[in-house]
Amino acid sequence: MRTRTLGRTGRQVGVVGLGCWQLGADWGTVPDETAVEVLDAAVGSGVTFLDTADVYGDGRSERVIGAFLAARPERAGKVTVATKMGRRADPHVADAYTYDAFRRWTDRSRENLGTDTLDLVQLHCPPTEVFARSAVYDALDRLVEDGRTAAYGVSVETVEEALAAIARPNVATVQIILNVFRRKPLARVLPAAVDAGVGIIARVPLASGLLSGRYDASTQFAADDHRAYNRHGEAFDVGETFSGVPYEVGVEAAREVAALTPEGATTAQLALRWVVEQPGVSVVIPGARTPDQARANAAADDLAPLDDATRAALRDVYERRVRAHVHARW
């Protein structure tokens, strides 16, 4: 797998990583044994970047990753693990983002992951006000000075939040939703990140599975799957579920995307290949609930570059079917 520099961390990571939300919770049940098999399949296929958070299964995702790497020391040194913090705050308000809270949260994540120093810690979609507070970045700098983390970044919901973070001198990475159905970051965020040397971690690249082309109007999701309980933003930002695209609209748009899939590839691989071709993207982090999905996602980097006709057709699907539902919101 090709590698790229992960922004200001200076680390080299494979262009396709693994998002590990589903190894904690909110995507239906993933047994511990399956979670380990998914990690093994991903890392065995060239994945060197894992993204998790302290709230994924109340730390379960972190603990599974920590145990997996502890049992495979020969792989641990080759894998970068990024976690996130902030969503444990109750209430989840800007004033909760303090050095003392950061210290408690990162201490818990370090224990879960079995490491003295986190590779990368990211603010986990904090209140917008946080991005303008210099004291927050000062506190993050202290975490690096303390040796609790080697670097820090932010995970954001909006373009404006991303641009505010990129302007800060020590932000190493920005994680943002970017996929065939969420193109707004292409215009300003990615060029700004390139200019500043900030890494871009592209999340929700398959629009919560819509861009696998496997769903239709009758597809049912488990009650503990956010694709069932957060379709209208009942639990958290609706943009995290199907990228904020109304499900019925997304199904029809995804059918058109599927028709563009190159021979020998899957629709998910096409969607991932589109993301990694965008200038400025360091790594894309699809999730996987099975080992086969993890291996197939990693193989997306093997696809030939998309041709002009395919890129234009994907843009046309967005403009006709999706843009009106998402572009002005994030």
Salt bridges, closest charged atoms under 4 A:
ASP32 OD1 - ARG60 NH2 2.55
ASP40 OD1 - ARG72 NE 3.77
ASP40 OD1 - ARG75 NH1 2.66
ASP51 OD2 - LYS84 NZ 2.58
ASP58 OD1 - ARG88 NH1 2.80
ASP58 OD1 - ARG108 NH2 3.14
ASP95 OD1 - ARG133 NH1 2.82
ASP100 OD1 - ARG103 NH2 3.36
ASP107 OD1 - ARG110 NH2 2.59
ASP107 OD1 - ARG148 NE 2.82
ASP119 OD1 - ARG11 NH2 2.98
GLU129 OE2 - ARG133 NH2 2.36
ASP146 OD2 - ARG148 NH1 3.13
GLU157 OE1 - ARG203 NH2 3.53
GLU160 OE2 - ARG188 NH1 2.79
ASP225 OD2 - ARG227 NH2 2.77
GLU240 OE2 - ARG203 NH2 2.59
GLU252 OE2 - ARG255 NH1 2.79
GLU256 OE1 - ARG320 NH2 2.41
GLU256 OE2 - ARG321 NE 2.40
GLU277 OE2 - ARG273 NE 2.90
ASP292 OD1 - ARG295 NH2 2.87
ASP301 OD1 - ARG2 NH2 2.51
ASP301 OD1 - ARG273 NH1 3.93
ASP308 OD1 - ARG311 NH2 2.12
ASP316 OD2 - ARG320 NE 2.68
GLU319 OE2 - ARG323 NH1 3.54
